[in-house]
Amino acid sequence: MNISAFDDELFNYTYVFNHEIVENPDPVQQKWIRIIFITLYAIIFILGFGGNLFILIAIIVKNALRTTFNIYLANMAISNMILSIIMLFTPIYLFQESWIFGRALCHMVPMLGEICEYVPLITCAAIAMQETFMKNTMKKSILVIMSCIIVWILAIGVSLPIGIHKELSDVGNMYSEEDSRMICYEHWPNTIYRQIYNLALPIIQVVTPTLIVLIINLTKSSARTENNWKMILCLTISFVICISPINLYVFVLDFSNNIIS
């Protein structure tokens, strides 16, 4: 999911795909909408960060919980905690009507958001393979930690284009010589490259991990890890349900003849 393409549509000044700056109505500046935004983001942050922190601490503190399966859960909890922090940049960006965090974070924040979107589903695929192929392997916990590292490397590799193709620009002087308004936007050298990338994202992020989980689930022969498999399937399905709408939105946005603004 290219969440930065979604974020770019939220702001008062949007860098659209034909390189034209368009001024849009800005309902976010209304007080009641700000209150709703702040309330929702606060609830999501508290539940997302606090809940995952609790899971992480429980796994670290209790020896009985340090199973290979729970190491993967801890890996997902870390990505969810990072994502909970990253999402706080969006309301600040909206309310300030300008990117105030500098050029480096303009590249890093969207890419980190993408990475944390990939990690859970890739981790689910890794769990499925671990439950099938590494049941009787010695030093399994070491292999699980290595596979978690590989999950992050894969997520970083797939998300790297987002960080590379982000740019910071001052568009305030288009409307006022004294006003300075910085936007952090996605700029690709060629529209075709962006469309190919956004088309490949759902396949890499959703389709491939889901197929791995489903195929291995259908071919598994042991009932010993039935509860783990139910959790894997529930996690996979929930992630797919949550990220499918934004994937569909980005697909329509990118391939529609009319710019949605």
Buried (B, 14 or more C-beta within 10 A) or exposed (E): BBBBBBBBBBBBBBBBBEEEBEEEEBEBEEEEEBEEBEEEBEEBBEEBBEBBBEBBEBBEEEEEBEBBBBBBBBBBBBBBBBBBBBBBBBBEBBEEBBBEBEEEBBBBBBBBBBBBBBBBBBBBBBBBBBBBEBEEEEEBEEBBBEBBEEBBEBBBEBBEBBBEBBBBBEBBEEEEEEEEBBBBBBEBEEEEEBBEBBEEBBEBBBEBBBEBBBEBBEEBEEEEBEEBBEBBBEBBBEBBEEBEEBBEBBBEBBEEEEEEE
